[in-house]
Each structure stands twice: as C-alpha cells, then as structure tokens.
Amino acid sequence: MKPMTKNLWREIRASKGRFIAIILIILMGCLIFVGVRAAGPGLNESLTTTVQKAKLSDVQLMSTTGFTRKDVKAAETVAGAQAEATKFTYVTGGRNALAVALYGYDRQANLNQLTLRSGHLPRSKTQVVLDYRAKSEYNYKLGQKFTFGKTSALKHRTYTIVALPIRRNISIMGCAVPPMLAMGPCASLLMYHKAK
C-alpha cells in the first residue's frame, strides 16, 4: 500500500465521526437534488392540467367604471385570447362584518370555473357560494344565511349558502351570486390565452 493511502486510512480511523458526518451531508444533498429534480415535472404537469381544466384567466383587468361589449371584443382581438366581463364589488357582510370580494355568477361563463367541494352552484337570486375559507376560518355551513351590510347596494341582503368551492380567483371570502343582482359600478375583465 502506498504511503498516501496509508495516511488517508489513518486519518479516517482517527476521526470516524467527522468522516461519517461528511458522507451523510453529501448523501442528503444528493437525495434532495434528485427529489427536487424528479418532483418538478410532476408538479408542473399537475398545475398545467388544473389551470387548463378550470380555464383560469391569464390576465385580469379591473375598472371602477365597468367595461362595454366593445372593450371585451377589443380584448379578444389578441390572437388566441378569450375574454369575459364579470361584475364584482367589495362589500361587508357576515357575522363579523368581514370585507368580502363579491363576484357575479353567470351560468354561461367559461373562465375561472369553480371546483365545488360540496353543494351546488346558485340556482336562484337568493343563493350564494362562499370561499371554502368561510367554513374553515369562520365556521359557515351549507344552508346557513349570509347577510351583507346595508351599504352593499344589492337587491337582497340575505342569501343562503349553497356551496363551498375549492378555489376561485378571490382573496378573503368570495361570493358568487346570480347576475340579476345590481352589484355596483366595478367590473372585471378576464382574459384566457389558449396555449398552443
């Protein structure tokens, strides 16, 4: 055996703990790298499938004065784009006068489709869909009543909760209501660009 090899083995025997720790650190680094490298494509595929299935919007334009049909047609001139206008406003409501992003619901809408965990989409003017966080954080249940504040400018203030979706492009607690309701001056223009 060469002197260098003898010296190497002597150093390893003298500090076995340090040697094992270094080997374990290298092994963990390799395993983490392989795991991240292997999980990335699967996560990307899952996200792509979810986005395409629910037709989530790529771009969302907001206006305090609303959008006209002409504005929607102008947005659709982008190659491969599909555009929809949706009414929304911020109101207060619920037991604790929570700030709520209230979105209009249209049965013919194609973009940002809800994925329901329980319940059904609104079938009448007095039904509402709350964000799933309403159940987990504020203990709302299907069939309960949800009342909006007096300043909400809605035709009805009290609604029956009929669904709790998994997702929607809203923040704190979102509600979807039938389009027959007057929902204030704000509007949202959703755009979806179909990937080729």
Disulfide bonds with the S-S distance in Angstrom:
none
